[in-house]
């Protein structure tokens, strides 16, 4: 199941469980912790008083009370000092323990804030990297829909260097879709484009046109492989399992099942690209797969140029690509 990046208020998420970035007492505080306690009502605090606190890197679960979520999973992130006191290990443990606790209680959907990135001082870009790495590792082995809820856009940024590199690549390759109306193209009629065949008359060396209906029937009988057929062939050629492919593509299992069962399935462009990324296809094979779905990469589209940047540089981490797309206000891949 996929990882979704959303900008929302976590207290309004209609999921099985939301995660609370708590302190060790579990008795409420500021930021996300305070907002969750306020939205859940006093019953949440009353239950938290029975839990005996929580150690850094661990997680405990309560009911959601007045929240849309059935459960609240409370986890204590590390206070960031200088990054050499086990902060990354402890932060990763927060995500991992919360996910395992959700799985133990039968949760199919869970929403996380960016743990430790507020008053605990963990640098937002590093906190984001830990979150995505840990969640995506879990999803490779488990089926669950995970939301990473970003309340502050500044919490979800790629590195300054990567942003600059992509911006430069866009500047070098972007072609304005504006077309000078003074430019003229030679117009060809359908008759000019119609293939010609020799006349049946023996003495005649002129050419005549085939019947349109017969020509169309002939062309339709020789259709190339579909998107679905090419995708499944590429998965086999890569020696990859179906599950590994759709998880690396950040695609829901149910959607993949539709594609597999329908030879004529027409995916969206982000879905088609997500599979190309999962299969680590080079640029020419990515473009071929896109054509099977009726799409193409264009230098008049910033989304397409960003995708091309990552493929040309051999970077196939779909979550890193989604970070960049988010930063440039583009649609995300997969989920």
C-alpha positions as CSV (number, residue, x, y, z in Angstrom):
1,X,0.0,0.0,0.0
2,X,1.3,3.5,-0.7
3,X,2.7,6.4,1.2
4,X,0.7,9.6,0.7
5,X,2.1,13.1,1.4
6,X,-0.7,15.4,2.4
7,X,-1.0,19.0,3.7
8,X,-3.7,18.8,6.4
9,X,-4.5,19.1,10.0
10,X,-3.8,15.7,11.5
11,X,-6.7,15.9,14.0
12,X,-9.1,15.9,11.0
13,X,-7.6,12.8,9.3
14,X,-10.2,10.0,9.0
15,X,-7.8,7.1,9.5
16,X,-7.6,4.1,11.8
17,X,-4.8,5.7,13.8
18,X,-3.0,9.0,14.1
19,X,0.4,9.4,15.7
20,X,1.0,11.9,18.4
21,X,4.4,13.4,18.8
22,X,4.3,13.3,22.6
23,X,6.7,14.0,25.5
24,X,7.8,11.3,28.0
25,X,5.0,12.0,30.4
26,X,2.2,11.5,27.8
27,X,0.3,14.2,29.7
28,X,-0.1,16.7,26.8
29,X,2.0,19.6,25.7
30,X,2.3,22.1,22.9
31,X,2.2,21.8,19.1
32,X,0.8,18.6,17.7
33,X,0.5,17.0,21.1
34,X,-1.6,19.8,22.5
35,X,-3.8,19.9,19.4
36,X,-4.5,16.2,19.5
37,X,-5.4,16.3,23.2
38,X,-7.7,19.3,22.7
39,X,-9.5,17.7,19.7
40,X,-9.8,14.3,21.5
41,X,-11.3,15.7,24.7
42,X,-10.4,15.1,28.4
43,X,-10.9,11.4,28.2
44,X,-7.7,11.0,26.2
45,X,-5.7,12.6,29.0
46,X,-7.4,10.4,31.6
47,X,-6.3,7.3,29.7
48,X,-2.8,8.6,29.2
49,X,-2.4,9.0,33.0
50,X,-2.8,5.2,33.3
51,X,0.1,4.4,30.9
52,X,3.0,5.4,33.1
53,X,4.7,7.6,30.5
54,X,6.8,6.5,27.5
55,X,10.5,6.3,26.8
56,X,12.1,8.1,23.8
57,X,11.9,6.0,20.7
58,X,9.0,3.9,22.0
59,X,5.2,4.1,21.4
60,X,2.0,3.4,23.3
61,X,-1.7,3.3,22.1
62,X,-4.9,4.8,23.3
63,X,-8.4,5.2,22.0
64,X,-9.2,8.3,19.8
65,X,-12.3,9.4,21.7
66,X,-13.7,12.5,19.9
67,X,-11.1,12.3,17.0
68,X,-12.1,10.9,13.6
69,X,-9.4,8.3,14.2
70,X,-10.1,5.1,16.2
71,X,-6.7,5.1,17.9
72,X,-4.0,7.6,18.9
73,X,-0.5,6.2,19.0
74,X,1.8,8.2,21.2
75,X,5.5,8.2,20.5
76,X,8.3,10.2,22.0
77,X,10.9,11.6,19.5
78,X,14.4,12.5,20.4
79,X,15.5,16.1,21.3
80,X,18.1,17.0,18.6
81,X,21.4,18.1,19.9
82,X,24.1,17.7,17.3
83,X,23.1,14.4,15.5
84,X,25.8,12.2,17.1
85,X,23.8,11.1,20.2
86,X,21.7,8.4,18.5
87,X,19.0,10.8,17.4
88,X,18.5,9.2,14.0
89,X,18.2,5.7,15.5
90,X,15.7,6.9,18.0
91,X,13.6,8.8,15.5
92,X,13.5,5.8,13.2
93,X,12.4,3.7,16.1
94,X,9.4,6.1,16.7
95,X,8.1,5.4,13.2
96,X,8.8,1.7,13.3
97,X,7.3,1.1,16.7
98,X,4.2,3.1,15.8
99,X,3.7,1.2,12.6
100,X,4.1,-2.2,14.4
101,X,1.7,-1.1,17.1
102,X,-0.8,-0.1,14.4
103,X,-0.4,-3.4,12.6
104,X,-0.9,-5.3,15.9
105,X,-4.2,-3.5,16.4
106,X,-5.4,-4.2,12.9
107,X,-5.0,-0.7,11.5
108,X,-5.1,-0.4,7.7
109,X,-4.5,3.4,7.6
110,X,-2.3,5.6,9.8
111,X,-1.3,9.2,9.7
112,X,2.0,10.7,11.1
113,X,3.2,14.2,11.8
114,X,6.8,15.0,11.2
115,X,8.1,13.8,14.6
116,X,10.7,15.8,16.5
117,X,10.7,18.6,13.9
118,X,9.1,21.2,16.1
119,X,10.3,22.2,19.6
120,X,12.5,19.1,19.8
121,X,14.7,20.8,17.1
122,X,15.3,18.0,14.7
123,X,16.3,19.7,11.3
124,X,13.2,19.4,9.1
125,X,14.9,18.0,6.0
126,X,16.7,15.3,8.0
127,X,13.5,14.4,10.0
128,X,11.7,14.1,6.7
129,X,14.4,11.8,5.3
130,X,14.2,9.5,8.4
131,X,10.4,9.4,8.1
132,X,10.3,8.5,4.5
133,X,13.1,5.9,4.7
134,X,11.6,4.1,7.7
135,X,8.0,4.2,6.4
136,X,9.0,3.0,2.9
137,X,11.1,0.1,4.4
138,X,8.1,-1.0,6.4
139,X,5.7,-0.8,3.4
140,X,8.0,-3.1,1.4
141,X,7.1,-5.9,3.8
142,X,3.6,-4.9,5.0
143,X,0.3,-3.7,3.6
144,X,-0.9,-0.4,5.1
145,X,-1.8,3.0,3.8
146,X,0.4,5.6,5.5
147,X,-0.1,9.4,5.4
148,X,2.7,11.8,6.2
149,X,0.8,14.9,7.2
150,X,2.6,18.2,6.5
151,X,1.0,21.2,8.2
152,X,3.8,23.6,7.4
153,X,5.1,23.6,3.8
154,X,8.6,24.5,5.0
155,X,8.7,21.1,6.7
156,X,8.7,19.4,3.4
157,X,11.7,20.7,1.4
158,X,14.4,19.1,-0.7
159,X,18.0,20.1,-0.1
160,X,19.1,23.4,-1.4
161,X,21.6,21.9,-3.8
162,X,19.1,19.4,-5.3
163,X,16.6,22.3,-5.7
164,X,19.2,24.4,-7.5
165,X,20.3,21.5,-9.7
166,X,16.7,20.8,-10.8
167,X,16.0,24.5,-11.3
168,X,19.0,24.8,-13.5
169,X,18.0,21.6,-15.5
170,X,14.5,23.1,-16.0
171,X,16.0,26.4,-17.2
172,X,18.2,24.6,-19.6
173,X,15.5,22.4,-21.0
174,X,12.2,24.2,-20.6
175,X,10.5,25.2,-23.8
176,X,7.6,27.7,-23.6
177,X,4.4,26.2,-25.0
178,X,3.8,29.6,-26.7
179,X,3.8,29.2,-30.5
180,X,4.3,32.2,-32.8
181,X,1.1,32.5,-34.8
182,X,3.1,33.9,-37.7
183,X,4.8,30.5,-38.1
184,X,3.1,28.3,-40.7
185,X,3.1,24.6,-41.3
186,X,2.3,22.9,-44.6
187,X,-1.1,21.3,-44.2
188,X,-1.5,17.9,-45.6
189,X,-5.0,16.5,-46.3
190,X,-6.1,13.0,-45.2
191,X,-5.7,11.9,-48.8
192,X,-2.1,13.1,-48.9
193,X,-1.4,11.0,-45.8
194,X,-3.2,7.9,-47.1
195,X,-0.8,5.0,-48.0
196,X,-0.9,4.1,-51.7
197,X,-0.8,0.6,-53.2
198,X,-0.4,-0.5,-56.8
199,X,-3.5,-0.8,-59.0
200,X,-4.5,-4.4,-59.9
201,X,-4.4,-3.6,-63.6
202,X,-1.4,-5.4,-65.3
203,X,-0.5,-2.6,-67.7
204,X,-1.0,0.1,-65.2
205,X,1.9,1.4,-63.2
206,X,-0.1,4.1,-61.4
207,X,-1.1,4.0,-57.8
208,X,-4.5,3.9,-56.2
209,X,-5.7,4.3,-52.6
210,X,-7.1,1.3,-50.6
211,X,-10.5,1.4,-49.2
212,X,-10.4,3.2,-45.9
213,X,-12.5,0.6,-44.0
214,X,-10.3,-2.3,-45.1
215,X,-7.2,-0.3,-44.3
216,X,-8.5,0.5,-40.8
217,X,-9.4,-3.1,-40.1
218,X,-6.0,-4.2,-41.2
219,X,-4.3,-1.7,-38.9
220,X,-6.5,-2.6,-35.9
221,X,-5.6,-6.3,-36.4
222,X,-1.9,-5.4,-36.0
223,X,-2.0,-3.5,-32.8
224,X,1.3,-3.5,-30.8
225,X,1.4,-4.7,-27.2
226,X,-0.6,-2.6,-24.7
227,X,0.7,-0.8,-21.7
228,X,-0.3,-3.6,-19.4
229,X,1.4,-6.2,-21.6
230,X,4.6,-4.2,-21.8
231,X,4.6,-3.5,-18.0
232,X,4.2,-7.2,-17.1
233,X,6.9,-8.2,-19.7
234,X,9.3,-5.6,-18.1
235,X,8.6,-6.9,-14.6
236,X,9.5,-10.5,-15.8
237,X,12.6,-9.3,-17.6
238,X,13.8,-7.5,-14.4
239,X,13.2,-10.7,-12.4
240,X,11.0,-8.6,-10.0
241,X,7.9,-9.8,-8.2
242,X,4.6,-8.0,-8.8
243,X,4.5,-6.9,-5.1
244,X,8.0,-5.5,-5.3
245,X,7.1,-3.5,-8.4
246,X,3.9,-1.9,-7.2
247,X,5.4,-1.1,-3.8
248,X,8.4,0.6,-5.4
249,X,6.0,2.4,-7.6
250,X,4.1,3.6,-4.5
251,X,1.0,2.1,-6.1
252,X,-2.0,0.4,-4.4
253,X,-2.2,-3.4,-4.8
254,X,-5.8,-3.1,-5.9
255,X,-4.9,-0.7,-8.7
256,X,-2.1,-3.1,-9.9
257,X,-4.6,-6.0,-9.9
258,X,-6.8,-3.9,-12.3
259,X,-3.9,-3.3,-14.6
260,X,-2.9,-7.0,-14.6
261,X,-6.4,-8.2,-15.3
262,X,-7.2,-5.7,-18.0
263,X,-5.0,-5.9,-21.1
264,X,-6.4,-2.6,-22.3
265,X,-6.1,-0.7,-19.0
266,X,-5.3,3.0,-19.5
267,X,-3.3,4.4,-16.5
268,X,-2.9,8.0,-15.6
269,X,0.4,9.6,-16.6
270,X,1.8,9.7,-13.0
271,X,0.9,6.0,-12.6
272,X,2.7,5.1,-15.8
273,X,5.8,7.1,-14.8
274,X,5.7,5.6,-11.3
275,X,6.1,2.1,-12.8
276,X,8.9,3.2,-15.1
277,X,10.7,4.6,-12.0
278,X,10.0,1.3,-10.1
279,X,11.5,-0.7,-12.9
280,X,14.4,1.8,-13.2
281,X,13.9,2.1,-16.9
282,X,16.3,4.4,-18.9
283,X,14.8,7.4,-20.6
284,X,14.1,5.8,-24.0
285,X,12.3,2.8,-22.4
286,X,10.4,5.1,-20.1
287,X,9.2,7.0,-23.2
288,X,8.2,3.8,-24.9
289,X,6.2,2.7,-21.8
290,X,4.5,6.1,-21.7
291,X,3.6,5.8,-25.4
292,X,1.8,2.6,-24.7
293,X,-0.5,4.6,-22.4
294,X,-0.9,7.4,-24.9
295,X,1.5,9.8,-23.2
296,X,4.9,11.5,-23.9
297,X,7.5,13.5,-22.0
298,X,7.6,17.1,-23.1
299,X,10.1,20.0,-22.6
300,X,7.1,22.3,-22.3
301,X,6.0,20.6,-19.1
302,X,8.0,21.2,-15.9
303,X,6.6,17.9,-14.4
304,X,8.1,16.0,-17.3
305,X,11.5,17.8,-17.1
306,X,11.8,17.0,-13.4
307,X,11.1,13.3,-14.2
308,X,13.7,13.4,-17.0
309,X,16.3,15.0,-14.6
310,X,16.0,12.1,-12.1
311,X,16.1,9.4,-14.8
312,X,19.1,10.9,-16.6
313,X,20.9,11.1,-13.3
314,X,20.0,7.5,-12.4
315,X,18.0,8.4,-9.3
316,X,15.0,6.1,-9.0
317,X,13.8,6.7,-5.4
318,X,10.2,7.5,-5.9
319,X,9.9,9.3,-2.6
320,X,12.9,11.5,-3.3
321,X,11.3,12.3,-6.7
322,X,8.0,13.2,-5.0
323,X,9.8,15.5,-2.6
324,X,11.1,17.4,-5.6
325,X,7.8,17.4,-7.4
326,X,6.1,18.7,-4.2
327,X,8.7,21.5,-3.9
328,X,8.1,22.6,-7.5
329,X,4.3,22.4,-7.0
330,X,3.8,19.5,-9.4
331,X,1.6,16.4,-9.1
332,X,3.1,13.4,-7.2
333,X,3.8,10.0,-8.5
334,X,2.0,6.8,-7.5
335,X,-0.3,7.5,-4.6
